Amino acid sequence: MQIKPEQIVAFDIETKNFSTDVRHGNTKVISVQLATSDAESLFYSDAPPGPSSFKTLPKKIDDLLAQGCVFGGHNVSYFDFPVLDELLPGLVSIPAELRIDTMSSPAAENLKKKLAKDFVSLEQLSTEHGVPVSHKNLMRDRALAYASRHHAELLGVAQKLSSDKGWSLDFCLKKVAFGPAIYECYEEFLGSQNQKTTDFYKYAMGDVQCERELMLRLHQKGLLF
């Protein structure tokens, strides 16, 4: 695929998911984030009429497609695009040939072999290629705080996950708390007078910024396609 760096658009979503099933436990798409060569945008489900509303997203996508852009991110073929299609069918239409998944990139395949794993996270791949991912700590801290406050109600699910997967109970508690923590941050975002200072905004935009920077670096190294 012959594309210019300025034609690479990062695409990411956040969802409401209180289950341990990351792929099939989603009940609502709460936001869609885009990062282009000159701007970053966050569209959210409860936005008032205006530029941040989901209703404005199709035109934004169409305008970028008209400029020859491609859309990508990490694990988007398994998560972002299919979840969006399932929960908000027809909202966006991006041809399959114009979608990029860094999970399928030569860079990811190289790292999988290096680590002897079938899956590498955005954090692992970004770190391997020198892309900052410090924003991830923000939501980890929020999940840890949520797990501490809601320990009793999360414990049973975490114990079952620990038994099924062989993971530590502490790890499972944080994992079970991650989805609720994201939604808690989203509710704070909705009630804020200065949304760009909220943890939700910082985390969501941190992800899409990271994904675009990763795609640019892999493209420069010839490791994106």
Secondary structure, DSSP 8 states (H G I E B T S, - for coil): ----GGGEEEEEEEEE--SS-TTT---EEEEEEEE-SS-EEEEETT--SSTTBGGGHHHHHHHHHHTT-EEEESSTTTTHHHHHHHHSTTS----GGGEEEGGGSHHHHHHHHHHT-S---HHHHHHHTT---THHHHHHHHHHHHHHHTHHHHHHHHHHHHHHH---HHHHHHHHHHHHHHHHHHHHHHT-SSGGGSHHHHHHHHHHHHHHHHHHHHHHHT---
